[in-house]
Amino acid sequence: MEFARTRTRRREIGLIPLIDVAMFLLIFFMVAGTIEKFELLPVTPPHAASGKLVDEGHMVILMGTHEELVLDDELVTPEQLEKRVAEQIEANPNKVITLKADENIPAVRMIAVMDQLKRAGARNLSVATQSDKADAAH
């Protein structure tokens, strides 16, 4: 007597539930994660008792503790800084430039960079500081 072989049907793994789970995880981590602006140089500006806040949409130049210069998230030499600032000032003469220097930078070095910016044609220059009022709130 011969038995008929029953063919076992292979179950297919559904692709749609896998895509649903992947999308759910993607959306979860996008919502739950914190979004921070990454700065190439960690800079701690000096404190100021008064002053006004400047919109971050302007050109920002960072000076690190070892006197590194960063413009538009790119490390530049002092010569490159003057050239690139001059190009941007030529395109927009009223552009506001914010110098964000570390509090440990010698004032002489910061003034030298400010002189470079003036030679490049900068008319609207501001220096970023930390507000003492903000520190008191924390």
Secondary structure as UniProt FT lines:
FT   HELIX           15..32
FT   STRAND          47..48
FT   TURN            56..57
FT   STRAND          59..63
FT   TURN            65..66
FT   STRAND          69..71
FT   TURN            72..73
FT   STRAND          74..76
FT   HELIX           78..91
FT   TURN            93..94
FT   STRAND          96..101
FT   TURN            103..104
FT   HELIX           107..119
FT   TURN            120..121
FT   STRAND          124..127
FT   STRAND          130..131
FT   HELIX           132..137
//
